[in-house]
Amino acid sequence: MDITHDLIVVEQHFDLPAKRLWEAITNHSEMIKWFFENIPTFSAEPGFYTEFNIHHEGRDFLHQWKILEVIPEQRIVYDWRYEQYDGVGRVEFELIKVINGTNLRVSNYGLHTFPKDVPEFSIESCRAGWNYFIKDRLVAYLNQKV
């Protein structure tokens, strides 16, 4: 099955070193401040697994994350599933060092494998969600921490 169909990419520049951005996206105590507040635990190491529920508009989405790949301060890849729904996604966070900071690229693959009748799995909803988390929440969090 080709999970690259329906690719969503969100990119954001940060005037920060890669090490600082890496901490924000992989340190549990920081992730719960800008990403999902109910992530129970997190470890940036291959094989790590966690799950947590998000209730939205009368539906539950039990997120099931497994870390597939980690290159510290460069890349982390998640297998992203939901207990209640068929489908498998992959999310990649890539840090790209540039002269004046670090660019973050988040790539989301595999939306087409999820049910078409669930609005949260539409490409528009997913793109809006990643823009919200990266361009709004993460930017605001890191700006207050500088």
DADABEL-V45588 format. One record per pair of residues at least 6 apart in sequence whose ideal C-beta (glycine too) atoms are under 8 Angstrom apart, sorted by the first residue. I is the first residue (numbers start at 1). J is the second residue. D is the distance in whole Angstrom. If there is no record, write none. Layout:
i:I j:J d:D
i:I j:J d:D
//
This chain:
i:1 j:113 d:7
i:3 j:88 d:7
i:3 j:89 d:7
i:3 j:90 d:6
i:3 j:109 d:5
i:3 j:110 d:4
i:3 j:113 d:7
i:4 j:109 d:5
i:4 j:110 d:8
i:5 j:109 d:8
i:5 j:110 d:7
i:5 j:111 d:8
i:5 j:112 d:5
i:6 j:109 d:7
i:6 j:110 d:7
i:6 j:111 d:4
i:6 j:112 d:5
i:6 j:123 d:6
i:7 j:107 d:6
i:7 j:108 d:7
i:7 j:109 d:6
i:8 j:107 d:7
i:8 j:108 d:4
i:8 j:111 d:7
i:8 j:123 d:7
i:8 j:126 d:6
i:8 j:127 d:5
i:8 j:130 d:6
i:9 j:105 d:6
i:9 j:106 d:7
i:9 j:107 d:5
i:9 j:108 d:8
i:10 j:105 d:8
i:10 j:106 d:5
i:10 j:127 d:7
i:10 j:130 d:4
i:10 j:131 d:6
i:10 j:134 d:5
i:10 j:135 d:7
i:11 j:103 d:6
i:11 j:104 d:7
i:11 j:105 d:5
i:11 j:106 d:8
i:12 j:103 d:7
i:12 j:104 d:5
i:12 j:134 d:5
i:12 j:135 d:6
i:12 j:138 d:7
i:12 j:139 d:7
i:13 j:98 d:7
i:13 j:101 d:6
i:13 j:102 d:8
i:13 j:103 d:5
i:13 j:104 d:8
i:14 j:20 d:8
i:14 j:21 d:5
i:14 j:101 d:5
i:14 j:102 d:5
i:14 j:103 d:7
i:14 j:104 d:6
i:14 j:139 d:8
i:14 j:142 d:6
i:15 j:100 d:6
i:15 j:101 d:4
i:16 j:101 d:5
i:16 j:102 d:6
i:16 j:142 d:6
i:16 j:146 d:7
i:17 j:101 d:7
i:17 j:102 d:7
i:18 j:73 d:5
i:18 j:74 d:7
i:18 j:95 d:5
i:18 j:97 d:5
i:18 j:102 d:5
i:19 j:73 d:6
i:20 j:102 d:8
i:20 j:142 d:8
i:21 j:95 d:6
i:21 j:102 d:5
i:21 j:104 d:6
i:21 j:142 d:7
i:22 j:72 d:7
i:22 j:73 d:5
i:22 j:95 d:6
i:23 j:30 d:6
i:24 j:30 d:5
i:24 j:31 d:8
i:24 j:34 d:7
i:24 j:138 d:7
i:24 j:141 d:7
i:24 j:142 d:6
i:24 j:145 d:8
i:25 j:31 d:7
i:25 j:35 d:8
i:25 j:76 d:7
i:25 j:93 d:6
i:25 j:104 d:7
i:25 j:138 d:8
i:26 j:42 d:7
i:26 j:44 d:4
i:26 j:76 d:6
i:27 j:42 d:8
i:28 j:39 d:7
i:28 j:41 d:6
i:28 j:42 d:4
i:28 j:43 d:8
i:30 j:141 d:8
i:31 j:39 d:6
i:31 j:42 d:6
i:32 j:38 d:8
i:32 j:39 d:6
i:33 j:141 d:6
i:34 j:133 d:7
i:34 j:137 d:4
i:34 j:138 d:5
i:34 j:140 d:7
i:34 j:141 d:4
i:35 j:133 d:6
i:35 j:137 d:7
i:35 j:138 d:8
i:36 j:52 d:6
i:36 j:54 d:7
i:36 j:63 d:7
i:38 j:52 d:5
i:38 j:53 d:7
i:38 j:54 d:8
i:39 j:50 d:6
i:39 j:52 d:6
i:40 j:50 d:6
i:40 j:51 d:8
i:40 j:52 d:6
i:41 j:50 d:6
i:42 j:48 d:7
i:42 j:50 d:6
i:43 j:67 d:8
i:44 j:67 d:7
i:44 j:70 d:5
i:44 j:72 d:7
i:44 j:76 d:6
i:45 j:67 d:6
i:45 j:70 d:6
i:46 j:67 d:6
i:46 j:68 d:6
i:46 j:69 d:6
i:46 j:70 d:6
i:47 j:66 d:7
i:47 j:67 d:7
i:48 j:66 d:7
i:48 j:67 d:4
i:49 j:64 d:7
i:49 j:65 d:7
i:49 j:66 d:5
i:49 j:67 d:8
i:50 j:65 d:5
i:51 j:62 d:6
i:51 j:63 d:6
i:51 j:64 d:5
i:51 j:65 d:7
i:51 j:83 d:7
i:52 j:62 d:7
i:52 j:63 d:5
i:53 j:60 d:6
i:53 j:61 d:7
i:53 j:62 d:5
i:53 j:63 d:7
i:54 j:60 d:7
i:54 j:61 d:5
i:54 j:63 d:6
i:55 j:61 d:8
i:56 j:120 d:7
i:57 j:119 d:8
i:59 j:84 d:8
i:59 j:118 d:7
i:59 j:120 d:8
i:60 j:84 d:6
i:61 j:82 d:5
i:61 j:84 d:7
i:61 j:85 d:8
i:61 j:120 d:7
i:62 j:82 d:6
i:62 j:83 d:4
i:62 j:84 d:6
i:63 j:80 d:7
i:63 j:81 d:8
i:63 j:82 d:6
i:64 j:80 d:8
i:64 j:81 d:4
i:64 j:82 d:7
i:64 j:83 d:6
i:65 j:78 d:5
i:65 j:79 d:7
i:65 j:80 d:6
i:65 j:81 d:8
i:66 j:78 d:7
i:66 j:79 d:4
i:67 j:76 d:7
i:67 j:77 d:7
i:67 j:78 d:6
i:67 j:79 d:8
i:68 j:77 d:4
i:68 j:78 d:7
i:68 j:79 d:6
i:68 j:90 d:8
i:69 j:75 d:7
i:69 j:76 d:7
i:69 j:77 d:4
i:70 j:76 d:5
i:70 j:77 d:8
i:73 j:95 d:6
i:74 j:94 d:7
i:74 j:95 d:6
i:75 j:92 d:7
i:75 j:93 d:7
i:75 j:94 d:5
i:75 j:95 d:7
i:76 j:92 d:8
i:76 j:93 d:5
i:77 j:90 d:7
i:77 j:91 d:7
i:77 j:92 d:5
i:77 j:93 d:8
i:78 j:90 d:7
i:78 j:91 d:4
i:78 j:92 d:8
i:79 j:88 d:7
i:79 j:89 d:8
i:79 j:90 d:6
i:80 j:88 d:7
i:80 j:89 d:4
i:80 j:90 d:7
i:80 j:91 d:5
i:80 j:108 d:8
i:80 j:110 d:8
i:81 j:87 d:7
i:81 j:88 d:5
i:81 j:89 d:7
i:82 j:114 d:8
i:85 j:114 d:6
i:85 j:115 d:6
i:85 j:118 d:7
i:85 j:121 d:8
i:86 j:113 d:7
i:86 j:114 d:7
i:86 j:115 d:7
i:87 j:110 d:7
i:87 j:111 d:8
i:87 j:113 d:4
i:87 j:114 d:3
i:87 j:115 d:7
i:87 j:121 d:7
i:88 j:110 d:6
i:88 j:113 d:6
i:89 j:108 d:6
i:89 j:109 d:6
i:89 j:110 d:4
i:89 j:111 d:7
i:89 j:113 d:7
i:89 j:114 d:7
i:90 j:108 d:8
i:90 j:109 d:5
i:90 j:110 d:6
i:91 j:106 d:7
i:91 j:107 d:7
i:91 j:108 d:5
i:91 j:109 d:8
i:92 j:105 d:8
i:92 j:106 d:7
i:92 j:107 d:5
i:92 j:109 d:8
i:93 j:104 d:7
i:93 j:105 d:8
i:93 j:106 d:6
i:94 j:104 d:7
i:94 j:105 d:5
i:94 j:106 d:8
i:94 j:107 d:7
i:95 j:102 d:5
i:95 j:103 d:7
i:95 j:104 d:6
i:96 j:102 d:7
i:96 j:103 d:4
i:96 j:104 d:8
i:96 j:105 d:6
i:104 j:134 d:7
i:104 j:138 d:8
i:106 j:130 d:6
i:106 j:134 d:6
i:108 j:126 d:6
i:108 j:130 d:6
i:111 j:121 d:6
i:111 j:122 d:8
i:111 j:123 d:6
i:111 j:126 d:6
i:114 j:121 d:4
i:115 j:121 d:6
i:119 j:125 d:6
i:120 j:126 d:8
//
